Amino acid sequence: MRISVPVVFFLTTSLCALILLPPASEGCGPGRGYGKRRPPKKLTPLAYKQFSPNVAEKTLGASGRYEGKITRNSERFKELTPNYNTDIIFKDEENTAADRLMTQRCKDKLNSLAISVMNMWPGVKLRVTEGWDEDGHHSEDSLHYEGRAVDITTSDRDRNKYAMLARLAVEAGFDWVYYESKAHIHCSVKSEHSVAAKTGGCFPGDAQVTVEGGATKQVRDLRPGDRVLASSTTDGRGPLLYSPVLSFLDHQPDAVKTFYVIGTAAGLNITLTAAHLIFVTDGNCTGGASEPGRAGTVEGPFPGSGEERGPGRGNTGGLRTVFASEVRPGQCVLTSPGRAGSEGTPSAVTRVDARRSAGLYAPLTQHGSIVVDGVLASCYAAVNQHHLAHWVLAPLRFFHGLIGPSEPQTDGLHWYPRVLQRLGKMLLDPEHFHPWGAEEEHR
């Protein structure tokens, strides 16, 4: 049709402008450091007995559950791969090369760390004292038995370097790092087939939304043009309305993934992936206080959002978005009475746990939010700012709003957020992204 050429031109130029211009939150004009190389990130050594992230090792927020010992005769032995990197010294005191065997994820992080060690201390190499354990030298459920953990030092065994070595391991991408002993640093990773490690931001296929007229529909049955309950304002504080579904940012009917289930005192449970954004506030929840005997139960503590938190309030004054993996019992989410014109009601989070479910669906609405299973969530994921995501996706919303409803795109991640993810990684600091949020190349 005649409109297609200018629309495509607008979309392309808008995308370039949104990527190249600084976010509004960073102020007008070129900003500080324009035309200069960004100074190197200041690295803070870990303290003795400190671990990062600040959660237990075998929780969802770190390296995940222990999945069973791997032996040379087991089916899972094929999951281990030898590491022959000449920039790493393997102690191998058993003379079996067991310390060289590890999962591919552990190998990748270890090789990255080896480069950092040589850059930090010229002439010094990374040294591995313990890798895969086939002899039972560790506790019963140690990740060493799965090739997912290593104990490391520097080749010169200078203990004054170990605190910084731990920080370098964090920066290299290990999922959990512990300054465990004066003699070594302990590092571990998620399992290779850990679905949590490869999850973007979506809802499961059986999640329920409210469509215009008050009926409910499963997310898997949504189509562009359906109008679903959402917030009328970007910050989530406005009254609810029916917002048109424009497209899907991700659409994978056959995928089976791990989802976070966030339970509330109102009895409503929302299910979404770790990197998906959800509206929360701290403090007492008006009309949503936890009931006696309904204390929150979680698989383990979860890291905080890292954002500035104001004083606790019993309303939506401190409302913000955080990743689902950062939600904690005691915080409040916004629940919906299920009709347009009403406002979300804060309800206390009573539990956060995980379950596997089928389907990955990320519907994009005109207003950038959506009520799922009675709880208000963002349409966006992976990046830690709802407003930034809403801003950079404005051309896509404009395009679909202009041409009207169309059939869903082919299964998989939509090309527009895929491009934004890749460009964003080049232009933004890593802390803007959820570590599990970006689509991995091999998925």
Protein Blocks (a to p, Z undefined) as FASTA:
>chain_A
ZZlmmmmmmmmmmmmmmmmpccfklogajbehihiacdddddddddehiacddbdfkbmk
lnopaebjadfkbmklmmpccdfbfkbccfklnonommmgccfklmmmmmmmmmmmmmmm
ghiacddfbdcdfkopacfklcklnopaccdddfklpaklmmmmmmmmmmnopabdcdfb
fkbccdddddfklmklmcccdddfkbccddehiiacdfklpcehiacdddfbfnlpaccd
ddddfbdfbdcfkbccdddddddfkopacdddfklccdddedjdehiaccehiaccdfbd
cddehiacddddfbfklgccddfklpcghiacdddehiahiacdddddfbdcddddehjd
ddddfkopaceehiacdfbehiacfklmmmmmmmmmmmmmmnopaddddedjdfklmmmm
mmmmmmpcfklpcfklpccfkZZ
